[in-house]
Amino acid sequence: MTALYIDADACPVKAEAERVATRHGLRMFVVSNGGLRPSQNPLVETVIVPDGPDVADMWIAERCGVGDVVVTGDIPLAAKCIDAGAQVLKHNGEALTGANIGNVLATRDLMTDLRAADLFRQGGGKGFTKADRSRFLDALERTLRKAVTLG
């Protein structure tokens, strides 16, 4: 059965994902290192993993598979989930697939190197907008419908 996995650390669309998952009657796992208020929704399980690098990512990657949907901004985690057969969305609704994950990983690595080489090129990118939230909701709805047919 299809499940929705949320890489919850710094995820701006947890509430939106919960609404969509609930509408579809799907189990949702909200995975983080802590600091989240658990949902009262019986379909939502808050998973608190021990502190440590990539522990939440490993928890998700070990459990997701064909027919599941993962929401993450973590590109290496996305690559593992795609390899496991899951469908992956970024918080802005952008789909990460087998066709584009290689380029996305390469760009991520390049940007990491550029930031490390230029002390003035620090900090995050553009802010999260209402348009990003809207794109995410639309993409999640379409992706979950597709995933249910696969799962």
DSSP file (Angstrom, degrees, kcal/mol; ACC not computed):
  #  RESIDUE AA STRUCTURE BP1 BP2  ACC     N-H-->O    O-->H-N    N-H-->O    O-->H-N    TCO  KAPPA ALPHA  PHI   PSI    X-CA   Y-CA   Z-CA
    1    1 A M              0   0    0      0, 0.0   147,-0.1     0, 0.0     2,-0.0   0.000 360.0 360.0 360.0 142.1    0.0    0.0    0.0
    2    2 A T        -     0   0    0    146,-0.1    25,-0.7    66,-0.1     2,-0.3  -0.327 360.0-173.7 -63.6 137.1    1.2    3.5   -0.8
    3    3 A A  E     -a   27   0A   0     23,-0.1    66,-2.4    64,-0.1     2,-0.5  -0.945  19.1-135.5-129.7 154.4    2.8    5.5    2.0
    4    4 A L  E     -ab  28  69A   0     23,-2.5    25,-3.0    -2,-0.3     2,-0.5  -0.953  17.5-163.3-111.7 124.0    4.0    9.1    2.1
    5    5 A Y  E     -ab  29  70A   0     64,-2.9    66,-2.9    -2,-0.5     2,-0.5  -0.927   1.7-162.5-110.3 128.8    7.4    9.8    3.7
    6    6 A I  E     -ab  30  71A   0     23,-3.2    25,-2.6    -2,-0.5     2,-1.4  -0.951  17.5-147.4-114.4 119.8    8.3   13.3    4.8
    7    7 A D  E     -a   31   0A   0     64,-2.7    66,-0.2    -2,-0.5    25,-0.1  -0.723  30.2-172.2 -78.1  94.3   11.9   14.3    5.5
    8    8 A A    >   +     0   0    0     23,-2.1     3,-2.0    -2,-1.4     2,-0.4   0.634  44.5 107.2 -81.6 -17.6   10.6   16.7    8.1
    9    9 A D  T 3  S-     0   0    0     22,-0.6    -2,-0.0     1,-0.3    26,-0.0  -0.477 106.5  -9.0 -63.7 120.7   13.7   18.7    9.1
   10   10 A A  T 3  S+     0   0    0     -2,-0.4    -1,-0.3     1,-0.2    -2,-0.1   0.766  94.9 151.7  61.9  29.5   13.2   22.1    7.6
   11   11 A C    X   -     0   0    0     -3,-2.0     3,-0.6     1,-0.1    -1,-0.2  -0.821  29.1-169.3 -92.6 117.2   10.2   20.9    5.6
   12   12 A P  T 3  S+     0   0    0      0, 0.0     4,-0.1     0, 0.0    -1,-0.1   0.446  78.4  55.9 -85.0   1.5    7.8   23.9    4.9
   13   13 A V  T 3>  +     0   0    0      1,-0.1     4,-2.4     2,-0.1     5,-0.2   0.024  62.0 117.1-125.1  28.5    4.9   21.7    3.6
   14   14 A K  H <> S+     0   0    0     -3,-0.6     4,-2.3     1,-0.2     5,-0.2   0.930  81.0  47.7 -61.8 -46.0    4.2   19.2    6.3
   15   15 A A  H  > S+     0   0    0      1,-0.2     4,-2.0     2,-0.2    -1,-0.2   0.901 112.6  48.8 -64.3 -40.8    0.6   20.5    6.9
   16   16 A E  H  > S+     0   0    0      1,-0.2     4,-2.1     2,-0.2    -1,-0.2   0.915 111.1  50.1 -64.9 -42.6   -0.2   20.5    3.2
   17   17 A A  H  X S+     0   0    0     -4,-2.4     4,-2.8     1,-0.2     5,-0.2   0.889 108.7  53.2 -63.2 -39.0    1.1   17.0    2.8
   18   18 A E  H  X S+     0   0    0     -4,-2.3     4,-2.5     1,-0.2    -1,-0.2   0.911 107.7  50.6 -63.4 -42.0   -1.0   15.8    5.7
   19   19 A R  H  X S+     0   0    0     -4,-2.0     4,-2.1     2,-0.2    -2,-0.2   0.926 113.7  44.2 -61.8 -44.4   -4.1   17.2    4.2
   20   20 A V  H  X S+     0   0    0     -4,-2.1     4,-1.5     2,-0.2    -2,-0.2   0.927 114.2  49.0 -68.2 -44.2   -3.5   15.5    0.9
   21   21 A A  H  X>S+     0   0    0     -4,-2.8     5,-2.8     1,-0.2     4,-0.6   0.899 111.8  50.0 -62.1 -40.0   -2.5   12.2    2.4
   22   22 A T  H ><5S+     0   0    0     -4,-2.5     3,-0.9    -5,-0.2    -1,-0.2   0.906 106.2  55.1 -65.2 -42.0   -5.6   12.3    4.7
   23   23 A R  H 3<5S+     0   0    0     -4,-2.1    -1,-0.2     1,-0.3    -2,-0.2   0.848 114.1  41.7 -59.0 -33.8   -7.9   13.0    1.7
   24   24 A H  H 3<5S-     0   0    0     -4,-1.5    -1,-0.3    -5,-0.1    -2,-0.2   0.490 111.6-121.6 -91.4  -5.1   -6.5    9.9    0.0
   25   25 A G  T <<5 +     0   0    0     -3,-0.9     2,-0.3    -4,-0.6    -3,-0.2   0.840  60.2 151.9  69.1  32.9   -6.5    7.8    3.2
   26   26 A L      < -     0   0    0     -5,-2.8     2,-0.2    -6,-0.1    -1,-0.2  -0.714  50.3-112.0-102.5 148.3   -2.8    7.2    3.1
   27   27 A R  E     -a    3   0A   0    -25,-0.7   -23,-2.5    -2,-0.3     2,-0.4  -0.557  33.9-161.9 -72.8 136.7   -0.3    6.5    5.9
   28   28 A M  E     -ac   4  44A   0     15,-2.8    17,-3.1    -2,-0.2     2,-0.5  -0.988   8.5-158.5-127.8 131.5    2.2    9.3    6.3
   29   29 A F  E     -ac   5  45A   0    -25,-3.0   -23,-3.2    -2,-0.4     2,-0.7  -0.948   2.1-163.2-111.1 121.1    5.5    9.1    8.1
   30   30 A V  E     -ac   6  46A   0     15,-2.6    17,-3.0    -2,-0.5     2,-0.5  -0.906  17.3-167.9-105.3 107.6    7.0   12.4    9.4
   31   31 A V  E     +ac   7  47A   0    -25,-2.6   -23,-2.1    -2,-0.7   -22,-0.6  -0.844  21.2 131.3-110.0 127.5   10.6   11.7   10.1
   32   32 A S  E     - c   0  48A   0     15,-2.4    17,-2.7    -2,-0.5     3,-0.1  -0.941  64.2-102.4-156.9 177.2   13.0   14.0   12.0
   33   33 A N  S    S-     0   0    0      1,-0.4     2,-0.2    -2,-0.3    15,-0.1   0.375  82.8 -84.0 -87.6   2.6   15.6   14.2   14.7
   34   34 A G  S    S+     0   0    0     13,-0.2    -1,-0.4    16,-0.1     3,-0.1  -0.667  90.4 104.4 125.1-179.9   13.0   15.8   17.0
   35   35 A G        +     0   0    0      1,-0.3     2,-0.4    -2,-0.2    13,-0.0   0.592  60.4 121.6  81.9  11.1   11.4   19.1   17.8
   36   36 A L        -     0   0    0     -4,-0.0    -1,-0.3     3,-0.0    -4,-0.0  -0.838  64.5-124.6-108.0 145.4    8.2   18.5   16.0
   37   37 A R        -     0   0    0     -2,-0.4    -3,-0.0    -3,-0.1     2,-0.0  -0.775  36.5-120.5 -82.5 121.3    4.7   18.5   17.4
   38   38 A P        -     0   0    0      0, 0.0     2,-0.2     0, 0.0     7,-0.1  -0.317  24.9-116.9 -64.0 144.5    3.1   15.1   16.7
   39   39 A S        -     0   0    0      1,-0.1     7,-0.2     2,-0.1     5,-0.0  -0.506   5.7-142.6 -77.5 148.5   -0.1   15.2   14.7
   40   40 A Q        +     0   0    0     -2,-0.2    -1,-0.1     3,-0.0     0, 0.0   0.499  69.2 114.4 -85.5  -5.8   -3.3   13.9   16.2
   41   41 A N    >   -     0   0    0      1,-0.1     3,-1.6     2,-0.1    -2,-0.1  -0.502  66.0-143.6 -68.0 124.9   -4.2   12.4   12.9
   42   42 A P  T 3  S+     0   0    0      0, 0.0    -1,-0.1     0, 0.0    -2,-0.0   0.690  99.4  58.3 -66.7 -16.0   -4.3    8.6   13.1
   43   43 A L  T 3  S+     0   0    0    -16,-0.1   -15,-2.8   -25,-0.0     2,-0.5   0.588  94.5  79.1 -85.1 -10.2   -2.9    8.3    9.6
   44   44 A V  E <   -c   28   0A   0     -3,-1.6     2,-0.5   -17,-0.2   -15,-0.2  -0.874  59.9-169.2-107.3 123.4    0.2   10.3   10.5
   45   45 A E  E     -c   29   0A   0    -17,-3.1   -15,-2.6    -2,-0.5     2,-0.6  -0.948  12.7-148.1-111.0 122.4    3.1    8.7   12.4
   46   46 A T  E     -c   30   0A   0     -2,-0.5     2,-0.6   -17,-0.2   -15,-0.2  -0.802  14.5-162.6 -88.6 122.1    5.8   11.0   13.8
   47   47 A V  E     -c   31   0A   0    -17,-3.0   -15,-2.4    -2,-0.6     2,-0.6  -0.928   4.3-165.9-111.0 116.1    9.1    9.1   13.7
   48   48 A I  E     -c   32   0A   0     -2,-0.6   -15,-0.2   -17,-0.2   -17,-0.1  -0.904  10.9-167.2-102.7 118.0   11.8   10.6   15.9
   49   49 A V        -     0   0    0    -17,-2.7     7,-0.1    -2,-0.6     3,-0.1  -0.646  30.7 -88.5-100.6 159.6   15.2    9.1   15.1
   50   50 A P        -     0   0    0      0, 0.0     5,-0.1     0, 0.0    -1,-0.1  -0.239  52.8 -91.3 -62.0 155.4   18.4    9.5   17.1
   51   51 A D  S    S+     0   0    0    -18,-0.1   -17,-0.0     4,-0.1   -18,-0.0  -0.332  76.2 102.5 -63.0 150.0   20.7   12.5   16.5
   52   52 A G  S >  S-     0   0    0     -3,-0.1     3,-1.3    -2,-0.0     4,-0.4  -0.622  76.5 -59.4 146.7 156.2   23.4   11.9   14.0
   53   53 A P  T 3  S-     0   0    0      0, 0.0    -2,-0.0     0, 0.0     0, 0.0  -0.414 114.3 -12.3 -65.4 127.3   24.2   12.7   10.4
   54   54 A D  T 3> S+     0   0    0     -2,-0.2     4,-2.5     1,-0.1     5,-0.2   0.641  88.2 132.9  63.2  19.5   21.7   11.3    7.9
   55   55 A V  H <> S+     0   0    0     -3,-1.3     4,-2.1     2,-0.2     5,-0.1   0.923  76.5  45.8 -67.2 -42.9   19.9    9.1   10.4
   56   56 A A  H  > S+     0   0    0     -4,-0.4     4,-2.1     2,-0.2    -1,-0.2   0.903 112.6  52.0 -64.3 -40.2   16.4   10.3    9.3
   57   57 A D  H  > S+     0   0    0      1,-0.2     4,-2.9     2,-0.2    -2,-0.2   0.924 109.3  48.9 -61.4 -44.9   17.5    9.9    5.7
   58   58 A M  H  X S+     0   0    0     -4,-2.5     4,-2.2     1,-0.2    -1,-0.2   0.893 108.0  54.9 -62.8 -39.1   18.6    6.4    6.3
   59   59 A W  H  X S+     0   0    0     -4,-2.1     4,-0.7     1,-0.2    -1,-0.2   0.931 113.6  41.2 -60.2 -45.6   15.3    5.6    8.0
   60   60 A I  H >X S+     0   0    0     -4,-2.1     4,-2.4     1,-0.2     3,-1.2   0.945 113.7  51.5 -67.0 -48.6   13.3    6.8    5.0
   61   61 A A  H 3< S+     0   0    0     -4,-2.9    -1,-0.2     1,-0.3    -2,-0.2   0.829 108.0  53.4 -61.0 -33.3   15.6    5.2    2.4
   62   62 A E  H 3< S+     0   0    0     -4,-2.2    -1,-0.3    -5,-0.2    -2,-0.2   0.693 118.2  34.7 -74.3 -18.3   15.4    1.8    4.1
   63   63 A R  H << S+     0   0    0     -3,-1.2    -2,-0.2    -4,-0.7    -1,-0.2   0.717  94.3  89.8-111.3 -26.3   11.6    1.7    4.1
   64   64 A C     <  +     0   0    0     -4,-2.4     2,-0.3    -5,-0.1    22,-0.1  -0.330  47.6 144.8 -76.2 157.8   10.4    3.4    0.9
   65   65 A G    >   -     0   0    0     20,-0.1     3,-2.2    22,-0.1    22,-0.3  -0.873  49.3 -18.2-164.6-162.9    9.8    1.5   -2.3
   66   66 A V  T 3  S+     0   0    0     18,-0.5    20,-0.2     1,-0.3     3,-0.1  -0.305 125.7  21.5 -58.2 132.1    7.7    1.2   -5.4
   67   67 A G  T 3  S+     0   0    0     18,-0.7    84,-0.3     1,-0.4    -1,-0.3   0.321 101.2 111.4  91.1  -7.6    4.3    2.9   -5.0
   68   68 A D    <   -     0   0    0     -3,-2.2    19,-2.6   -66,-0.2     2,-0.4  -0.601  56.1-144.1 -96.6 160.7    5.6    5.2   -2.2
   69   69 A V  E     -bd   4  87A   0    -66,-2.4   -64,-2.9    -2,-0.2     2,-0.4  -0.987  10.5-163.7-125.1 135.0    6.1    9.0   -2.4
   70   70 A V  E     -bd   5  88A   0     17,-2.8    19,-2.6    -2,-0.4     2,-0.6  -0.965   5.5-157.7-120.0 133.6    8.9   10.8   -0.6
   71   71 A V  E     +bd   6  89A   0    -66,-2.9   -64,-2.7    -2,-0.4     2,-0.3  -0.953  36.1 135.8-110.8 117.1    9.0   14.6    0.0
   72   72 A T        -     0   0    0     17,-2.2   -64,-0.1    -2,-0.6    19,-0.1  -0.994  50.8-154.5-156.2 154.0   12.6   15.9    0.6
   73   73 A G  S    S+     0   0    0     -2,-0.3     2,-0.8   -66,-0.2    17,-0.1   0.330  72.3 105.3-105.3   0.9   14.9   18.6   -0.3
   74   74 A D     >  -     0   0    0      1,-0.2     4,-2.3     2,-0.1     5,-0.1  -0.746  56.5-162.9 -87.5 110.4   17.9   16.3    0.4
   75   75 A I  H  > S+     0   0    0     -2,-0.8     4,-2.3     1,-0.2    -1,-0.2   0.903  86.2  50.5 -68.1 -44.5   19.3   15.3   -3.0
   76   76 A P  H  > S+     0   0    0      0, 0.0     4,-1.8     0, 0.0    -1,-0.2   0.906 112.8  48.6 -60.8 -38.0   21.4   12.3   -1.9
   77   77 A L  H  > S+     0   0    0      2,-0.2     4,-2.4     1,-0.2    -2,-0.2   0.921 108.7  53.9 -63.6 -42.9   18.3   10.9   -0.1
   78   78 A A  H  X S+     0   0    0     -4,-2.3     4,-2.6     1,-0.2     5,-0.2   0.911 106.2  52.5 -57.3 -43.1   16.2   11.6   -3.2
   79   79 A A  H  X S+     0   0    0     -4,-2.3     4,-2.2     1,-0.2    -1,-0.2   0.907 110.0  48.1 -61.2 -42.3   18.7    9.5   -5.3
   80   80 A K  H  X S+     0   0    0     -4,-1.8     4,-1.5     2,-0.2    -1,-0.2   0.901 112.4  48.9 -64.5 -40.7   18.4    6.6   -2.8
   81   81 A C  H  <>S+     0   0    0     -4,-2.4     5,-2.3     2,-0.2     4,-0.4   0.892 109.9  50.8 -68.2 -39.5   14.6    6.7   -2.8
   82   82 A I  H ><5S+     0   0    0     -4,-2.6     3,-1.5     1,-0.2    -1,-0.2   0.920 108.4  52.8 -62.2 -43.3   14.5    6.8   -6.6
   83   83 A D  H 3<5S+     0   0    0     -4,-2.2    -1,-0.2     1,-0.3    -2,-0.2   0.831 106.2  54.4 -60.3 -31.6   16.8    3.8   -6.7
   84   84 A A  T 3<5S-     0   0    0     -4,-1.5   -18,-0.5    -5,-0.1    -1,-0.3   0.548 124.5-105.3 -79.9  -7.4   14.3    2.0   -4.3
   85   85 A G  T < 5S+     0   0    0     -3,-1.5   -18,-0.7    -4,-0.4    -3,-0.2   0.447  75.2 135.3  99.7   1.2   11.5    2.7   -6.8
   86   86 A A      < -     0   0    0     -5,-2.3     2,-0.4   -20,-0.2    -1,-0.3  -0.407  56.3-119.1 -79.4 158.4    9.8    5.6   -4.9
   87   87 A Q  E     -d   69   0A   0    -19,-2.6   -17,-2.8   -22,-0.3     2,-0.4  -0.811  32.0-153.9 -93.6 140.6    8.6    8.8   -6.5
   88   88 A V  E     -dE  70  96A   0      8,-0.9     8,-2.4    -2,-0.4     2,-0.4  -0.951  14.3-175.9-126.2 135.3   10.2   11.9   -5.1
   89   89 A L  E     -dE  71  95A   0    -19,-2.6   -17,-2.2    -2,-0.4     6,-0.2  -0.976  18.9-137.2-124.7 141.5    9.1   15.5   -4.8
   90   90 A K    >   -     0   0    0      4,-2.8     3,-1.9    -2,-0.4   -17,-0.2  -0.454  40.0 -97.9 -82.7 169.9   11.0   18.5   -3.6
   91   91 A H  T 3  S+     0   0    0      1,-0.3    45,-0.2    -2,-0.1   -18,-0.1   0.717 123.8  56.1 -63.7 -22.1    9.1   21.0   -1.3
   92   92 A N  T 3  S-     0   0    0      2,-0.1    -1,-0.3    43,-0.1     3,-0.1   0.348 123.7-100.8 -93.1   7.0    8.4   23.3   -4.3
   93   93 A G  S <  S+     0   0    0     -3,-1.9     2,-0.3     1,-0.3    -2,-0.1   0.366  73.3 145.7  93.3  -4.9    6.7   20.5   -6.3
   94   94 A E        -     0   0    0     -5,-0.1    -4,-2.8     1,-0.1     2,-0.4  -0.507  45.5-132.8 -69.0 128.0    9.6   19.7   -8.5
   95   95 A A  E     -E   89   0A   0     -2,-0.3     2,-0.5    -6,-0.2    -6,-0.2  -0.656  11.4-153.5 -82.5 134.5    9.7   16.0   -9.3
   96   96 A L  E     +E   88   0A   0     -8,-2.4    -8,-0.9    -2,-0.4     2,-0.2  -0.949  27.4 167.3-106.9 126.7   13.1   14.2   -9.0
   97   97 A T    >>  -     0   0    0     -2,-0.5     4,-2.2   -10,-0.1     3,-0.6  -0.748  53.5 -95.3-132.2 173.8   13.3   11.2  -11.2
   98   98 A G  T 34 S+     0   0    0     -2,-0.2     4,-0.4     1,-0.2    -1,-0.0   0.799 122.6  57.0 -60.5 -28.1   15.8    8.7  -12.6
   99   99 A A  T 34 S+     0   0    0      1,-0.2    -1,-0.2     2,-0.1     4,-0.2   0.778 120.5  23.3 -75.9 -27.6   16.0   10.9  -15.7
  100  100 A N  T <> S+     0   0    0     -3,-0.6     4,-2.1     2,-0.1    -2,-0.2   0.554  95.6  88.4-117.4  -8.3   17.0   14.1  -13.8
  101  101 A I  H  X S+     0   0    0     -4,-2.2     4,-2.7     1,-0.2     5,-0.2   0.844  86.3  57.1 -65.7 -32.7   18.6   13.0  -10.5
  102  102 A G  H  > S+     0   0    0     -4,-0.4     4,-2.2     2,-0.2    -1,-0.2   0.936 110.3  43.4 -61.8 -46.2   22.1   12.7  -12.0
  103  103 A N  H  > S+     0   0    0      2,-0.2     4,-2.5     1,-0.2    -2,-0.2   0.885 113.6  51.7 -65.9 -38.6   22.1   16.3  -13.2
  104  104 A V  H  X S+     0   0    0     -4,-2.1     4,-2.3     2,-0.2    -2,-0.2   0.909 110.7  48.1 -65.9 -41.5   20.6   17.5   -9.9
  105  105 A L  H  X S+     0   0    0     -4,-2.7     4,-2.5     2,-0.2    -2,-0.2   0.917 112.3  49.4 -62.8 -43.6   23.3   15.7   -7.9
  106  106 A A  H  X S+     0   0    0     -4,-2.2     4,-2.4     1,-0.2    -2,-0.2   0.909 111.6  48.2 -63.9 -42.2   26.0   17.2  -10.1
  107  107 A T  H  X S+     0   0    0     -4,-2.5     4,-2.7     2,-0.2     5,-0.2   0.908 110.6  52.0 -63.9 -42.0   24.6   20.7   -9.8
  108  108 A R  H  X S+     0   0    0     -4,-2.3     4,-2.2     1,-0.2    -2,-0.2   0.932 111.4  46.6 -59.2 -46.7   24.4   20.3   -6.0
  109  109 A D  H  X S+     0   0    0     -4,-2.5     4,-2.2     2,-0.2    -1,-0.2   0.903 112.2  50.5 -64.0 -41.1   28.0   19.2   -5.8
  110  110 A L  H  X S+     0   0    0     -4,-2.4     4,-2.5     1,-0.2    -2,-0.2   0.930 111.1  48.1 -62.2 -45.8   29.2   22.0   -8.1
  111  111 A M  H  X S+     0   0    0     -4,-2.7     4,-2.5     1,-0.2    -1,-0.2   0.871 109.2  53.8 -64.8 -36.6   27.3   24.6   -5.9
  112  112 A T  H  X S+     0   0    0     -4,-2.2     4,-2.0    -5,-0.2    -1,-0.2   0.929 110.8  46.7 -61.1 -45.0   28.8   23.1   -2.8
  113  113 A D  H  X S+     0   0    0     -4,-2.2     4,-1.7     2,-0.2    -2,-0.2   0.903 111.7  50.6 -64.2 -41.8   32.3   23.5   -4.3
  114  114 A L  H  X S+     0   0    0     -4,-2.5     4,-1.4     1,-0.2    -2,-0.2   0.909 110.8  48.4 -63.5 -42.4   31.6   27.1   -5.4
  115  115 A R  H  < S+     0   0    0     -4,-2.5     6,-0.2     1,-0.2    -1,-0.2   0.885 110.8  51.5 -65.1 -37.3   30.3   28.1   -2.0
  116  116 A A  H  < S+     0   0    0     -4,-2.0    -1,-0.2     1,-0.2    -2,-0.2   0.837 112.6  46.0 -67.5 -31.8   33.4   26.5   -0.3
  117  117 A A  H  < S+     0   0    0     -4,-1.7     2,-0.6     1,-0.2    -1,-0.2   0.694 111.7  53.2 -84.2 -19.7   35.7   28.5   -2.7
  118  118 A D    ><  -     0   0    0     -4,-1.4     3,-1.7     3,-0.2    -1,-0.2  -0.921  61.6-165.3-124.4 105.3   34.0   31.9   -2.3
  119  119 A L  T 3  S+     0   0    0     -2,-0.6     3,-0.2     1,-0.3    -1,-0.1   0.717  91.8  56.4 -61.9 -20.9   33.5   33.2    1.2
  120  120 A F  T 3  S+     0   0    0      1,-0.2     2,-0.9     2,-0.0    -1,-0.3   0.596  91.0  73.8 -87.4 -10.9   31.0   35.8   -0.2
  121  121 A R  S <  S+     0   0    0     -3,-1.7     2,-0.2    -6,-0.2    -1,-0.2  -0.491  73.4 127.9-100.2  61.6   28.8   33.1   -1.8
  122  122 A Q        +     0   0    0     -2,-0.9     2,-0.1    -3,-0.2    -3,-0.0  -0.671  34.8  45.5-112.4 166.9   27.3   31.9    1.4
  123  123 A G  S    S-     0   0    0     -2,-0.2    -8,-0.0    -8,-0.0    -3,-0.0  -0.192  83.4 -52.1  93.3 175.7   23.7   31.4    2.6
  124  124 A G        -     0   0    0      1,-0.2     3,-0.1    -2,-0.1    -2,-0.0  -0.063  49.8-109.4 -82.4-177.1   20.6   29.9    1.1
  125  125 A G        -     0   0    0      1,-0.3    -1,-0.2     0, 0.0     2,-0.0   0.207  65.0 -29.3 -90.1-147.3   18.8   30.5   -2.1
  126  126 A K  S    S-     0   0    0      1,-0.1    -1,-0.3     3,-0.0     3,-0.0  -0.288  72.9 -99.0 -71.0 157.5   15.5   32.1   -2.8
  127  127 A G        -     0   0    0      1,-0.1     2,-0.5    -3,-0.1    -1,-0.1  -0.223  38.6 -95.9 -73.3 164.9   12.7   32.1   -0.2
  128  128 A F        -     0   0    0      4,-0.0     2,-0.2     3,-0.0    -1,-0.1  -0.724  49.5-163.7 -84.9 125.3    9.8   29.7   -0.2
  129  129 A T     >  -     0   0    0     -2,-0.5     4,-1.9     1,-0.1     5,-0.1  -0.537  35.3-108.0-109.8 170.9    6.8   31.4   -1.9
  130  130 A K  H  > S+     0   0    0      1,-0.2     4,-2.4     2,-0.2     5,-0.2   0.862 121.6  56.3 -62.4 -35.8    3.0   30.9   -2.1
  131  131 A A  H  > S+     0   0    0      2,-0.2     4,-2.7     1,-0.2    -1,-0.2   0.891 105.2  51.2 -64.1 -39.0    3.5   29.8   -5.7
  132  132 A D  H  > S+     0   0    0      2,-0.2     4,-2.5     1,-0.2    -2,-0.2   0.922 110.5  49.2 -61.9 -43.6    6.0   27.1   -4.5
  133  133 A R  H  X S+     0   0    0     -4,-1.9     4,-2.3     2,-0.2    -2,-0.2   0.903 111.9  48.2 -62.5 -42.6    3.4   25.9   -2.0
  134  134 A S  H  X S+     0   0    0     -4,-2.4     4,-2.2     2,-0.2    -2,-0.2   0.918 111.5  49.4 -65.0 -44.6    0.7   25.8   -4.7
  135  135 A R  H  X S+     0   0    0     -4,-2.7     4,-2.8     1,-0.2    -2,-0.2   0.896 110.3  52.5 -60.7 -39.9    3.0   23.9   -7.1
  136  136 A F  H  X S+     0   0    0     -4,-2.5     4,-3.1     2,-0.2     5,-0.3   0.944 108.6  49.0 -61.6 -48.2    3.8   21.4   -4.3
  137  137 A L  H  X S+     0   0    0     -4,-2.3     4,-2.2     1,-0.2    -2,-0.2   0.915 114.0  45.7 -59.1 -44.2    0.1   20.8   -3.6
  138  138 A D  H  X S+     0   0    0     -4,-2.2     4,-2.2     2,-0.2    -1,-0.2   0.935 115.3  46.6 -64.0 -46.5   -0.7   20.2   -7.3
  139  139 A A  H  X S+     0   0    0     -4,-2.8     4,-2.7     1,-0.2    -2,-0.2   0.891 111.9  50.6 -65.2 -39.5    2.3   18.0   -7.8
  140  140 A L  H  X S+     0   0    0     -4,-3.1     4,-2.8    -5,-0.2     5,-0.3   0.920 109.2  51.3 -65.6 -42.4    1.7   15.9   -4.6
  141  141 A E  H  X S+     0   0    0     -4,-2.2     4,-1.9    -5,-0.3    -2,-0.2   0.949 114.9  42.2 -58.3 -50.0   -1.9   15.3   -5.6
  142  142 A R  H  X S+     0   0    0     -4,-2.2     4,-2.0     1,-0.2    -2,-0.2   0.899 115.4  49.9 -64.5 -41.3   -0.9   14.1   -9.1
  143  143 A T  H  X S+     0   0    0     -4,-2.7     4,-2.8     1,-0.2    -2,-0.2   0.895 110.2  49.4 -68.2 -40.5    2.0   12.0   -7.7
  144  144 A L  H  X S+     0   0    0     -4,-2.8     4,-2.4     2,-0.2    -1,-0.2   0.901 109.2  52.3 -66.4 -39.7   -0.1   10.3   -5.1
  145  145 A R  H  X S+     0   0    0     -4,-1.9     4,-1.1    -5,-0.3    -1,-0.2   0.931 113.7  44.0 -59.5 -44.3   -2.8    9.4   -7.6
  146  146 A K  H  X S+     0   0    0     -4,-2.0     4,-1.2     1,-0.2     3,-0.3   0.914 112.3  52.5 -65.6 -43.4   -0.1    7.9   -9.8
  147  147 A A  H  X S+     0   0    0     -4,-2.8     4,-2.9     1,-0.2     3,-0.3   0.868 102.9  57.9 -63.0 -38.1    1.6    6.1   -6.9
  148  148 A V  H  < S+     0   0    0     -4,-2.4    -1,-0.2     1,-0.2    -2,-0.2   0.868 105.4  50.7 -61.8 -36.2   -1.6    4.5   -5.7
  149  149 A T  H  < S+     0   0    0     -4,-1.1    -1,-0.2    -3,-0.3    -2,-0.2   0.803 114.8  43.9 -71.8 -27.4   -2.0    2.8   -9.1
  150  150 A L  H  <        0   0    0     -4,-1.2    -2,-0.2    -3,-0.3    -1,-0.2   0.841 360.0 360.0 -81.7 -35.6    1.6    1.5   -8.9
  151  151 A G     <        0   0    0     -4,-2.9    -1,-0.2   -84,-0.3    -2,-0.2   0.461 360.0 360.0 -81.8 360.0    1.4    0.4   -5.2
